[in-house]
Amino acid sequence: MIGSKFSKKYHHFLQKIGDLSGGDTSHKISVRKLNDNIRLDRTEIKNVLEYLQELGFITIETIGGPFLYGHITITKAGLRKYNELS
């Protein structure tokens, strides 16, 4: 579907989101907690989250906080991709 455009950065990010979700598409994941280990700056994390949302892998649930977005959830498509990557 997205081939080589899905770089290691996005791969790693989606794996972290999948891990934090526990396989639950309704579980809200704190963007701050997500970034604790990844350590991206505000602009970069915003761009990654918007790209993953465009692909249908996540939903941005709340706005606000130090990274512009507060919480996200993983979608069913995101879980499928997460399982493919694992």
C-alpha positions, -999 to 999 in steps of 0.1 A, spaced: 0 0 0 26 26 10 58 7 2 91 23 8 74 57 17 68 42 51 102 49 65 118 35 96 108 66 115 71 60 109 75 22 114 91 29 148 64 54 157 35 32 148 50 3 167 52 25 198 16 36 193 5 -1 189 24 -11 220 8 17 241 -27 10 227 -27 -26 240 -46 -35 209 -75 -13 219 -87 12 193 -106 32 220 -76 37 243 -65 73 242 -27 75 241 -10 106 255 12 122 229 36 133 257 39 97 269 44 85 233 72 110 228 90 101 260 112 75 243 111 89 208 122 124 215 110 144 185 105 181 185 71 197 184 71 203 146 83 168 138 59 150 160 30 171 146 41 161 111 44 124 119 10 123 136 -7 141 107 9 118 82 -2 87 102 -37 102 104 -38 108 66 -29 71 61 -58 62 84 -36 46 110 -44 69 139 -71 94 149 -61 126 167 -85 128 196 -76 160 215 -58 191 208 -35 209 233 -4 204 253 32 209 245 31 188 213 0 206 199 -20 173 201 -29 158 234 -42 123 227 -45 99 198 -60 65 192 -49 38 169 -74 27 142 -82 -8 130 -61 -1 99 -33 10 122 -35 -22 143 -34 -42 111 -2 -23 100 12 -26 135 7 -64 134 24 -66 99 54 -47 112 58 -68 143 
